[in-house]
Amino acid sequence: MEILQLESLIYQASKLFLWPVMLLILLSLMFSIIALGSFLTESVLRNMNRYHSVLMKHVNHSNLLLTPDDLELWIIKRLEWLRIISRTAPMLGLIATMIPMGPALLALSSGDTGQVGQNMVVAFSSVILSLVSASICFYILVIRRRWLLEELRQYEIKQQIIAMKDGV
């Protein structure tokens, strides 16, 4: 009897996570759509040669002499949420898929196909949205990282030229 109580407790505990996980999936999807809009705007500005480097703005607004290592750390921080969402959204999708599968299997065993369908819709919709979110964020992460590292390299070259002119 103790094992059945433990199984019931685990099942009830897992059900508590469905709504928070689904909320996180929606938040990650909203973040990815906003990030996509920002990315597309930046891409258009870069193609029109009207883009003003955020890396150079950071350098110019800093009161400290920033080394390339400092700027690389700044780049990592700037891309952090894209990386987090691209890696965690699929896990959230899996969680949101697995939680409704238990009730769907129970409904299937009792012949309640309506309940099976309802749970499966939740399961598959959640995983689809989370994978879309992760895919968008991963694509933006890869391209934006390249852009920022190219800007960092240009900054390093300028610093080397300045150092050579100053005779250092």
GROMACS elastic network, one bead per residue, 0.5 to 0.9 nm:
[ bonds ]
;  ai    aj funct       b0    kb
    1     4     6  0.53495   500
    1     5     6  0.65320   500
    1     6     6  0.88363   500
    2     5     6  0.51438   500
    2     6     6  0.62303   500
    2     7     6  0.86699   500
    3     7     6  0.61008   500
    3     8     6  0.85005   500
    4     7     6  0.50321   500
    4     8     6  0.60588   500
    4     9     6  0.85057   500
    5     8     6  0.50071   500
    5     9     6  0.60581   500
    5    10     6  0.85846   500
    6     9     6  0.50125   500
    6    10     6  0.61614   500
    6    11     6  0.85427   500
    7    10     6  0.51205   500
    7    11     6  0.60976   500
    7    12     6  0.85793   500
    8    11     6  0.50464   500
    8    12     6  0.60890   500
    8    13     6  0.84896   500
    9    12     6  0.51386   500
    9    13     6  0.60453   500
    9    14     6  0.85684   500
   10    13     6  0.50612   500
   10    14     6  0.61284   500
   10    15     6  0.86637   500
   11    14     6  0.51821   500
   11    15     6  0.63220   500
   11    16     6  0.89234   500
   11    99     6  0.86197   500
   11   102     6  0.83556   500
   12    15     6  0.51431   500
   12    16     6  0.66023   500
   13    16     6  0.52821   500
   13    17     6  0.71888   500
   14    17     6  0.54908   500
   14    18     6  0.72195   500
   14    99     6  0.66146   500
   15    18     6  0.55170   500
   15    19     6  0.82172   500
   15    99     6  0.63894   500
   15   100     6  0.81514   500
   16    19     6  0.70084   500
   16    20     6  0.78332   500
   17    20     6  0.54882   500
   17    21     6  0.59340   500
   17    22     6  0.84744   500
   17    95     6  0.85052   500
   17    96     6  0.83982   500
   17    99     6  0.82119   500
   18    21     6  0.52620   500
   18    22     6  0.60778   500
   18    23     6  0.85813   500
   18    95     6  0.77818   500
   18    96     6  0.60211   500
   18    99     6  0.65776   500
   18   100     6  0.81012   500
   19    22     6  0.50318   500
   19    23     6  0.60510   500
   19    24     6  0.85740   500
   19    96     6  0.85955   500
   20    23     6  0.50121   500
   20    24     6  0.61921   500
   20    25     6  0.86465   500
   21    24     6  0.50277   500
   21    25     6  0.62137   500
   21    26     6  0.87154   500
   21    92     6  0.61148   500
   21    93     6  0.80676   500
   21    95     6  0.74003   500
   21    96     6  0.64022   500
   22    26     6  0.63036   500
   22    27     6  0.86340   500
   22    92     6  0.78125   500
   22    93     6  0.81598   500
   22    96     6  0.65418   500
   22   126     6  0.68245   500
   23    26     6  0.51112   500
   23    27     6  0.61628   500
   23    28     6  0.85725   500
   24    28     6  0.60210   500
   24    29     6  0.84685   500
   24    89     6  0.82930   500
   24    92     6  0.76814   500
   25    28     6  0.50940   500
   25    29     6  0.61309   500
   25    30     6  0.86367   500
   25    89     6  0.65461   500
   25    92     6  0.66745   500
   25    93     6  0.72012   500
   25    96     6  0.88108   500
   25   126     6  0.72102   500
   25   127     6  0.87536   500
   25   129     6  0.70357   500
   25   130     6  0.56719   500
   25   133     6  0.80342   500
   26    29     6  0.50023   500
   26    30     6  0.61706   500
   26    31     6  0.85520   500
   26   126     6  0.87937   500
   26   129     6  0.77117   500
   26   130     6  0.80034   500
   26   133     6  0.88894   500
   27    30     6  0.50620   500
   27    31     6  0.60867   500
   27    32     6  0.85429   500
   28    32     6  0.60577   500
   28    33     6  0.86043   500
   28    85     6  0.64207   500
   28    89     6  0.70168   500
   28   130     6  0.74909   500
   28   133     6  0.62296   500
   28   134     6  0.81037   500
   29    32     6  0.50719   500
   29    33     6  0.62158   500
   29    34     6  0.86480   500
   29    89     6  0.87833   500
   29   129     6  0.68378   500
   29   130     6  0.69269   500
   29   132     6  0.75284   500
   29   134     6  0.81929   500
   29   136     6  0.89054   500
   30    33     6  0.51886   500
   30    34     6  0.62235   500
   30    35     6  0.84894   500
   30   133     6  0.81939   500
   31    34     6  0.51831   500
   31    35     6  0.59784   500
   31    36     6  0.84513   500
   31    82     6  0.88073   500
   31    85     6  0.86979   500
   31   133     6  0.81390   500
   31   137     6  0.86505   500
   32    36     6  0.59293   500
   32    37     6  0.85934   500
   32    82     6  0.79369   500
   32    85     6  0.82363   500
   32   132     6  0.86687   500
   32   133     6  0.55830   500
   32   134     6  0.77664   500
   32   135     6  0.88694   500
   32   136     6  0.60981   500
   32   137     6  0.56997   500
   32   140     6  0.89365   500
   33    37     6  0.63042   500
   33    38     6  0.87042   500
   33   133     6  0.78243   500
   33   136     6  0.78299   500
   33   137     6  0.87848   500
   34    37     6  0.51461   500
   34    38     6  0.63293   500
   34    39     6  0.85587   500
   35    38     6  0.50427   500
   35    39     6  0.59551   500
   35    40     6  0.85362   500
   35    82     6  0.83215   500
   35   136     6  0.84560   500
   35   137     6  0.75075   500
   35   140     6  0.77536   500
   36    40     6  0.60303   500
   36    41     6  0.84957   500
   36   136     6  0.70362   500
   36   137     6  0.77949   500
   36   140     6  0.71360   500
   37    40     6  0.51988   500
   37    41     6  0.61971   500
   37    42     6  0.85983   500
   38    41     6  0.51468   500
   38    42     6  0.61490   500
   38    43     6  0.85401   500
   39    42     6  0.50695   500
   39    43     6  0.60309   500
   39    44     6  0.86373   500
   39   140     6  0.68015   500
   39   144     6  0.79671   500
   40    44     6  0.61830   500
   40    45     6  0.85967   500
   41    44     6  0.52323   500
   41    45     6  0.62412   500
   41    46     6  0.85984   500
   42    45     6  0.50806   500
   42    46     6  0.60467   500
   42    47     6  0.85992   500
   42    51     6  0.68946   500
   43    46     6  0.50721   500
   43    47     6  0.62005   500
   43    48     6  0.86413   500
   43    51     6  0.84782   500
   44    47     6  0.51337   500
   44    48     6  0.62400   500
   44    49     6  0.86119   500
   44    50     6  0.85627   500
   44    51     6  0.84446   500
   45    48     6  0.50788   500
   45    49     6  0.60725   500
   45    50     6  0.50080   500
   45    52     6  0.84778   500
   46    50     6  0.60250   500
   46    52     6  0.84233   500
   47    50     6  0.76820   500
   47    51     6  0.82176   500
   48    51     6  0.75910   500
   49    52     6  0.86478   500
   51    54     6  0.88939   500
   52    55     6  0.87989   500
   52    56     6  0.79178   500
   52    57     6  0.78397   500
   53    56     6  0.52486   500
   53    57     6  0.63045   500
   53    58     6  0.86548   500
   53   148     6  0.85179   500
   53   151     6  0.74651   500
   54    58     6  0.61196   500
   54    59     6  0.86075   500
   54   148     6  0.85438   500
   55    58     6  0.50730   500
   55    59     6  0.62979   500
   55    60     6  0.86920   500
   55    71     6  0.76963   500
   55    74     6  0.84878   500
   55    75     6  0.80031   500
   55   148     6  0.70918   500
   55   151     6  0.69839   500
   55   152     6  0.74242   500
   55   155     6  0.89835   500
   56    60     6  0.60119   500
   56    61     6  0.84544   500
   56   151     6  0.80340   500
   56   152     6  0.86972   500
   56   155     6  0.79781   500
   57    60     6  0.50797   500
   57    61     6  0.60328   500
   57    62     6  0.84899   500
   58    61     6  0.52440   500
   58    62     6  0.61073   500
   58    71     6  0.87107   500
   58    74     6  0.88508   500
   59    62     6  0.53447   500
   59    63     6  0.84142   500
   59    64     6  0.84721   500
   59    65     6  0.81641   500
   59    66     6  0.69019   500
   59    71     6  0.81550   500
   60    63     6  0.79414   500
   61    64     6  0.89220   500
   62    65     6  0.75482   500
   62    66     6  0.77919   500
   63    66     6  0.87823   500
   66    69     6  0.79317   500
   66    70     6  0.57584   500
   66    71     6  0.66966   500
   67    70     6  0.51262   500
   67    71     6  0.64243   500
   67    72     6  0.86508   500
   67   156     6  0.88222   500
   68    71     6  0.50006   500
   68    72     6  0.60250   500
   68    73     6  0.85738   500
   68   152     6  0.71151   500
   68   153     6  0.86080   500
   68   155     6  0.82777   500
   68   156     6  0.69128   500
   69    72     6  0.50003   500
   69    73     6  0.62324   500
   69    74     6  0.86068   500
   70    73     6  0.51735   500
   70    74     6  0.62814   500
   70    75     6  0.87596   500
   71    75     6  0.61763   500
   71    76     6  0.86401   500
   71   152     6  0.72421   500
   72    76     6  0.62911   500
   72    77     6  0.86973   500
   72   148     6  0.88516   500
   72   149     6  0.78536   500
   72   152     6  0.76172   500
   73    76     6  0.50643   500
   73    77     6  0.62721   500
   73    78     6  0.86010   500
   74    77     6  0.51062   500
   74    78     6  0.60997   500
   74    79     6  0.87079   500
   75    79     6  0.62571   500
   75    80     6  0.84949   500
   75   145     6  0.75779   500
   75   148     6  0.68339   500
   75   149     6  0.79789   500
   76    79     6  0.52888   500
   76    80     6  0.59645   500
   76   145     6  0.84338   500
   77    80     6  0.50283   500
   77    81     6  0.81615   500
   78    81     6  0.76178   500
   78    82     6  0.86220   500
   79    82     6  0.55117   500
   79    83     6  0.63856   500
   79    84     6  0.88126   500
   79   141     6  0.65809   500
   79   144     6  0.79920   500
   79   145     6  0.73300   500
   80    83     6  0.51753   500
   80    84     6  0.61264   500
   80    85     6  0.86811   500
   80   141     6  0.88938   500
   81    85     6  0.60283   500
   81    86     6  0.83185   500
   81   137     6  0.86568   500
   82    85     6  0.53859   500
   82    86     6  0.60093   500
   82    87     6  0.85955   500
   82   134     6  0.85076   500
   82   136     6  0.89547   500
   82   137     6  0.51883   500
   82   138     6  0.67557   500
   82   140     6  0.74704   500
   82   141     6  0.58280   500
   83    86     6  0.51588   500
   83    87     6  0.62161   500
   83    88     6  0.85272   500
   83   134     6  0.88869   500
   83   137     6  0.71481   500
   83   138     6  0.68290   500
   83   141     6  0.66133   500
   84    87     6  0.53419   500
   84    88     6  0.59189   500
   84    89     6  0.81368   500
   84   137     6  0.89049   500
   85    88     6  0.51384   500
   85    89     6  0.53862   500
   85    90     6  0.85239   500
   85   133     6  0.75323   500
   85   134     6  0.59893   500
   85   137     6  0.66619   500
   85   138     6  0.81830   500
   86    89     6  0.59826   500
   86    90     6  0.75392   500
   86   131     6  0.85025   500
   86   133     6  0.71525   500
   86   135     6  0.65595   500
   86   136     6  0.77598   500
   86   137     6  0.52719   500
   86   138     6  0.51580   500
   86   139     6  0.88309   500
   86   141     6  0.84135   500
   87    90     6  0.65789   500
   87    91     6  0.75034   500
   87   134     6  0.67733   500
   87   138     6  0.82136   500
   88    91     6  0.51841   500
   88    92     6  0.62473   500
   88    93     6  0.86494   500
   88   130     6  0.88080   500
   88   134     6  0.77395   500
   89    92     6  0.50061   500
   89    93     6  0.61226   500
   89    94     6  0.86398   500
   89   127     6  0.86612   500
   89   129     6  0.87384   500
   89   130     6  0.50240   500
   89   131     6  0.66309   500
   89   132     6  0.88560   500
   89   133     6  0.68133   500
   89   134     6  0.55525   500
   90    94     6  0.62141   500
   90    95     6  0.86721   500
   90   127     6  0.70827   500
   90   130     6  0.56146   500
   90   131     6  0.55754   500
   90   133     6  0.85412   500
   90   134     6  0.65823   500
   91    94     6  0.50320   500
   91    95     6  0.62660   500
   91    96     6  0.85998   500
   91   127     6  0.88658   500
   91   130     6  0.83234   500
   92    95     6  0.50465   500
   92    96     6  0.60963   500
   92    97     6  0.84681   500
   92   126     6  0.83378   500
   92   127     6  0.77813   500
   92   130     6  0.69591   500
   93    96     6  0.50299   500
   93    97     6  0.60285   500
   93    98     6  0.86120   500
   93   123     6  0.81155   500
   93   124     6  0.85416   500
   93   125     6  0.87874   500
   93   126     6  0.54887   500
   93   128     6  0.74231   500
   93   129     6  0.76245   500
   93   130     6  0.52050   500
   93   131     6  0.71565   500
   94    98     6  0.61102   500
   94    99     6  0.86876   500
   94   123     6  0.84239   500
   94   126     6  0.81942   500
   94   127     6  0.62211   500
   94   130     6  0.87159   500
   95    98     6  0.52257   500
   95    99     6  0.62129   500
   95   123     6  0.88384   500
   95   126     6  0.89706   500
   95   127     6  0.85484   500
   96    99     6  0.56514   500
   96   100     6  0.70693   500
   96   122     6  0.77448   500
   96   123     6  0.58861   500
   96   124     6  0.84822   500
   96   126     6  0.59220   500
   96   127     6  0.68780   500
   97   100     6  0.61520   500
   97   101     6  0.66353   500
   97   119     6  0.89825   500
   97   120     6  0.80109   500
   97   122     6  0.73238   500
   97   124     6  0.63083   500
   97   125     6  0.84011   500
   97   126     6  0.65554   500
   97   127     6  0.62234   500
   98   101     6  0.50986   500
   98   102     6  0.71727   500
   98   123     6  0.69835   500
   99   102     6  0.61555   500
   99   103     6  0.78603   500
   99   123     6  0.77453   500
  100   103     6  0.55665   500
  100   104     6  0.61624   500
  100   105     6  0.87119   500
  100   118     6  0.89967   500
  100   119     6  0.52590   500
  100   120     6  0.69596   500
  100   122     6  0.70543   500
  100   123     6  0.60043   500
  101   105     6  0.60291   500
  101   106     6  0.85379   500
  101   116     6  0.84673   500
  101   119     6  0.67340   500
  101   120     6  0.69716   500
  101   123     6  0.71519   500
  102   105     6  0.52611   500
  102   106     6  0.62997   500
  102   107     6  0.86491   500
  102   119     6  0.88697   500
  103   107     6  0.60354   500
  103   108     6  0.84441   500
  103   115     6  0.80504   500
  103   116     6  0.75469   500
  103   119     6  0.70526   500
  104   107     6  0.50588   500
  104   108     6  0.60399   500
  104   109     6  0.86533   500
  104   112     6  0.88354   500
  104   113     6  0.85951   500
  104   115     6  0.65133   500
  104   117     6  0.75458   500
  104   118     6  0.80349   500
  104   119     6  0.55126   500
  104   120     6  0.68272   500
  105   109     6  0.62212   500
  105   110     6  0.87219   500
  105   116     6  0.70713   500
  106   109     6  0.51873   500
  106   110     6  0.64838   500
  106   111     6  0.87201   500
  106   112     6  0.86631   500
  106   116     6  0.82702   500
  107   110     6  0.51397   500
  107   111     6  0.60779   500
  107   113     6  0.68117   500
  107   114     6  0.83466   500
  107   115     6  0.59624   500
  107   116     6  0.56502   500
  108   112     6  0.58141   500
  108   113     6  0.62230   500
  108   115     6  0.79898   500
  108   116     6  0.59876   500
  109   112     6  0.77486   500
  110   113     6  0.86187   500
  111   114     6  0.88335   500
  111   116     6  0.86905   500
  112   115     6  0.55978   500
  112   116     6  0.64967   500
  112   117     6  0.89278   500
  113   117     6  0.61040   500
  113   118     6  0.85608   500
  114   117     6  0.51828   500
  114   118     6  0.62206   500
  114   119     6  0.87217   500
  115   118     6  0.50552   500
  115   119     6  0.61859   500
  115   120     6  0.85054   500
  116   119     6  0.53548   500
  116   120     6  0.61296   500
  116   121     6  0.86727   500
  117   120     6  0.50710   500
  117   121     6  0.61294   500
  117   122     6  0.87501   500
  118   121     6  0.52664   500
  118   122     6  0.65794   500
  118   123     6  0.88046   500
  119   122     6  0.52412   500
  119   123     6  0.62204   500
  119   124     6  0.87468   500
  120   124     6  0.60102   500
  120   125     6  0.82439   500
  121   124     6  0.53796   500
  121   125     6  0.57956   500
  121   126     6  0.83030   500
  122   125     6  0.53089   500
  122   126     6  0.60326   500
  122   127     6  0.86849   500
  123   126     6  0.54568   500
  123   127     6  0.65019   500
  123   128     6  0.88148   500
  124   127     6  0.52472   500
  124   128     6  0.61090   500
  124   129     6  0.86447   500
  125   128     6  0.51842   500
  125   129     6  0.62020   500
  125   130     6  0.85760   500
  126   129     6  0.53523   500
  126   130     6  0.61521   500
  126   131     6  0.86045   500
  127   130     6  0.51398   500
  127   131     6  0.60724   500
  127   132     6  0.85584   500
  128   131     6  0.52331   500
  128   132     6  0.61828   500
  128   133     6  0.86122   500
  129   132     6  0.51143   500
  129   133     6  0.61423   500
  129   134     6  0.85987   500
  130   133     6  0.50526   500
  130   134     6  0.61032   500
  130   135     6  0.85244   500
  131   134     6  0.50073   500
  131   135     6  0.59620   500
  131   136     6  0.85281   500
  132   135     6  0.51434   500
  132   136     6  0.61998   500
  132   137     6  0.86249   500
  133   136     6  0.53303   500
  133   137     6  0.62379   500
  133   138     6  0.85642   500
  134   137     6  0.51951   500
  134   138     6  0.59683   500
  134   139     6  0.85578   500
  135   138     6  0.51414   500
  135   139     6  0.61545   500
  135   140     6  0.86334   500
  136   139     6  0.53014   500
  136   140     6  0.62927   500
  136   141     6  0.85534   500
  137   140     6  0.51672   500
  137   141     6  0.59317   500
  137   142     6  0.86437   500
  138   142     6  0.62205   500
  138   143     6  0.87428   500
  139   142     6  0.54068   500
  139   143     6  0.64399   500
  139   144     6  0.85302   500
  140   143     6  0.53715   500
  140   144     6  0.57822   500
  140   145     6  0.81936   500
  141   144     6  0.53043   500
  141   145     6  0.58278   500
  141   146     6  0.85257   500
  142   145     6  0.53349   500
  142   146     6  0.64303   500
  142   147     6  0.88625   500
  143   146     6  0.52118   500
  143   147     6  0.63175   500
  143   148     6  0.87631   500
  144   148     6  0.61087   500
  144   149     6  0.84854   500
  145   148     6  0.51853   500
  145   149     6  0.60505   500
  145   150     6  0.84940   500
  146   149     6  0.51521   500
  146   150     6  0.60794   500
  146   151     6  0.86082   500
  147   150     6  0.51442   500
  147   151     6  0.63064   500
  147   152     6  0.86844   500
  148   152     6  0.61315   500
  148   153     6  0.86164   500
  149   153     6  0.61281   500
  149   154     6  0.85937   500
  150   153     6  0.50580   500
  150   154     6  0.62694   500
  150   155     6  0.86454   500
  151   154     6  0.50621   500
  151   155     6  0.62164   500
  151   156     6  0.86784   500
  152   155     6  0.50108   500
  152   156     6  0.62220   500
  152   157     6  0.87068   500
  153   156     6  0.50097   500
  153   157     6  0.62406   500
  153   158     6  0.86656   500
  154   157     6  0.51319   500
  154   158     6  0.62605   500
  154   159     6  0.86425   500
  155   158     6  0.51206   500
  155   159     6  0.61890   500
  155   160     6  0.86760   500
  156   159     6  0.50330   500
  156   160     6  0.62146   500
  156   161     6  0.86955   500
  157   160     6  0.50488   500
  157   161     6  0.62397   500
  157   162     6  0.86486   500
  158   161     6  0.50932   500
  158   162     6  0.61768   500
  158   163     6  0.85542   500
  159   162     6  0.51001   500
  159   163     6  0.61050   500
  159   164     6  0.86282   500
  160   163     6  0.50020   500
  160   164     6  0.61365   500
  160   165     6  0.86289   500
  161   164     6  0.50943   500
  161   165     6  0.62123   500
  161   166     6  0.86186   500
  162   165     6  0.51381   500
  162   166     6  0.61889   500
  162   167     6  0.86227   500
  162   168     6  0.87979   500
  163   166     6  0.51099   500
  163   167     6  0.62295   500
  163   168     6  0.52535   500
  164   167     6  0.50140   500
  164   168     6  0.57989   500
  165   168     6  0.76436   500
